[in-house]
Amino acid sequence: MNSTQNTGRIAVITGASSGIGAATARALAADGHRVVLLARRLDRIQALAAELGHGSIAVQADVTDRDQLIAAADHVREELGGVDVLVNNAGVMLLGPFSSAQYQDYRTMIEANLLGAITATEVFLDQLQDGGGDVINISSVAGRTARAGNGVYAATKWGINGWSESLRQELLPGVRVTLIEPGVVDTELPAHITHEATREQVQKGYDAATVTPEEIAEVIAFVLSRPRHLAINEILLRPADQLG
Ligand SMILES: NC(=O)c1ccc[n+]([C@@H]2O[C@H](COP(=O)([O-])OP(=O)(O)OC[C@H]3O[C@@H](n4cnc5c(N)ncnc54)[C@H](OP(=O)(O)O)[C@@H]3O)[C@@H](O)[C@H]2O)c1
């Protein structure tokens, strides 16, 4: 997807240590972006930055900690002059039956998936507005649907969808806002589910996953490769055999 308009653009990707975030970093680097990898697992993002080269950098940050995001934004401004693309990808999917046993999971998901994306955008906003930016918000099919056992995860993704539409209207035309809503993608996402029976059940579905993170990353690279007058605002994508 090599497009000259992306050469030298700076892309910050949250949750770049695995799955869709790591694949997106690879795809955007291949497309000429200089990538900034954000995540908590520093060893992973340092290894990926070394693999990618071309001035890629790893910045350890927890998206639930605003001070860490501010420090990351300051670092990006000082080192690279500012960000052009922010991919809000960091997230967790802590599924399980609704109960007090999961109360900490609810807070974790809302703070990481929803507030984390909002805060990252807020702290990088002045840089994104300084010369034509892009915000890519990784939502989910769960941002349009809901089912038993995924209520709070779905709430975070419905929240991302509503916030994205408002943001799109506020930031146009200088900053384009795109919502990506994948179905099941083969990543480590279900491995972090704390409710054991749910984790085992969901993992079985993920063991049979057909869509790869690289396929989602290709779509993101395609969105960013469009000319500035064209904004692709929303993409819903599922494995061809996924019902809900
Ligand atoms: N896989 C799917 O089926 C699917 C479908 C629809 C949407 N999504 C969405 O895609 C996004 C990426 O998920 P994935 O499937 O690629 O799963 P993944 O491999 O588990 O990746 C999640 C990433 O988020 C990061 N992360 C989690 N909490 C964080 C925090 N507090 N601060 C910073 N980074 C944090 C993790 O890095 P560290 O642990 O190193 O911090 C990791 O890099 C999520 O928003 C998810 O909801 C996934």
The ligand as an ORCA input file, in Angstrom:
! r2SCAN-3c Opt
* xyz 0 1
  N      -9.004     -9.507     18.454
  C     -10.275     -9.250     18.222
  O     -11.077    -10.160     17.951
  C     -10.779     -7.836     18.246
  C     -12.015     -7.569     17.665
  C     -12.522     -6.275     17.710
  C     -11.796     -5.282     18.312
  N     -10.599     -5.560     18.885
  C      -9.884     -4.463     19.550
  O      -8.584     -4.362     19.016
  C      -7.737     -3.730     19.977
  C      -6.436     -4.509     20.053
  O      -6.697     -5.797     20.573
  P      -5.978     -7.121     20.044
  O      -7.030     -8.017     19.572
  O      -4.842     -6.786     19.172
  O      -5.486     -7.740     21.447
  P      -4.072     -7.856     22.137
  O      -3.125     -8.603     21.282
  O      -4.349     -8.357     23.511
  O      -3.556     -6.345     22.203
  C      -4.002     -5.426     23.144
  C      -2.974     -4.321     23.259
  O      -3.472     -3.330     24.167
  C      -2.440     -2.986     25.051
  N      -2.997     -2.499     26.297
  C      -3.949     -3.060     27.074
  N      -4.163     -2.304     28.163
  C      -3.328     -1.239     28.061
  C      -3.057     -0.109     28.874
  N      -3.688      0.089     30.048
  N      -2.140      0.781     28.458
  C      -1.471      0.590     27.300
  N      -1.669     -0.445     26.490
  C      -2.580     -1.357     26.876
  C      -1.596     -4.245     25.213
  O      -0.255     -3.893     25.532
  P       0.446     -4.039     26.969
  O      -0.225     -5.179     27.690
  O       1.875     -4.292     26.628
  O       0.247     -2.709     27.620
  C      -1.650     -4.806     23.794
  O      -0.620     -4.252     23.023
  C      -8.539     -3.681     21.277
  O      -9.043     -2.366     21.453
  C      -9.670     -4.647     21.035
  O     -10.822     -4.343     21.767
  C     -10.059     -6.809     18.852
*
